[in-house]
């Protein structure tokens, strides 16, 4: 990623960084959450108390810590 700070049309600072991202399947995240000690895991779609669908923009995991 390259970021620049501009003031009055002039570049005054610039930096470059590598972005790292990991992708997980829902089942993988459920396993990781369980192994971290959480219980009563519920998965919602789009911040609603409904199951996610293929049209959901977000998947939200709600759980209790043991």
N, C-alpha and C positions, 0 to 999 in steps of 0.2 A: 504494500500500500504506500502510496506517495501522498503526503499531505503538505499543503503550503498555506502559510498565513500571509494574507495580502492586506495592505493598508494604502488607501488612496491610489489603487491601481498598481502598486509596487510590491513585489515579492520581498517580504522581510525575513521570513524564516521558512525552511523546508526540511522535512525529514522523511526517511523511507524505512519501512518496517515490513517484516514477513508476517503474514496472517496465517495462523494455523487453525483449522476447524476439524472437528470430528463429527461424523454422522453415526447415529445409532438407530436400530430398529426398535419398535415399541417393546418387543419381548426382551431385548437386551437391556433396555432401561429398567423394565420391571425387575429383572434379575439383579441388576446393580443396586436398585433401591432396596430390595429385600435383603441383600447381602450387607447393606449398610445399616441394617437393623430397623427398618421401617415396616409397619404392618398396616392393615386395612387400606390398601392402596386402591384408589379409584382414579380412572382416567376420564377426563372431560375433553370435549371438543370446543374450541373457540371461547374459552372462559365461561361456558354455560354448563349447568349440571346435566349434561347430556353426553352420551357416548360420541366419540369423534366419528366423522364420516370421511369419505375420500375428498369431500369438498371443504373440510375444516382447514382453516389457515393455521391454527395453533392446536397443540395437544398439551394438556395440562395434567400433571400428576399430583394428586393430593394424597398424603399419607400421614400416619402417626408414628412418632419415634417411640420405640420400646422403652 
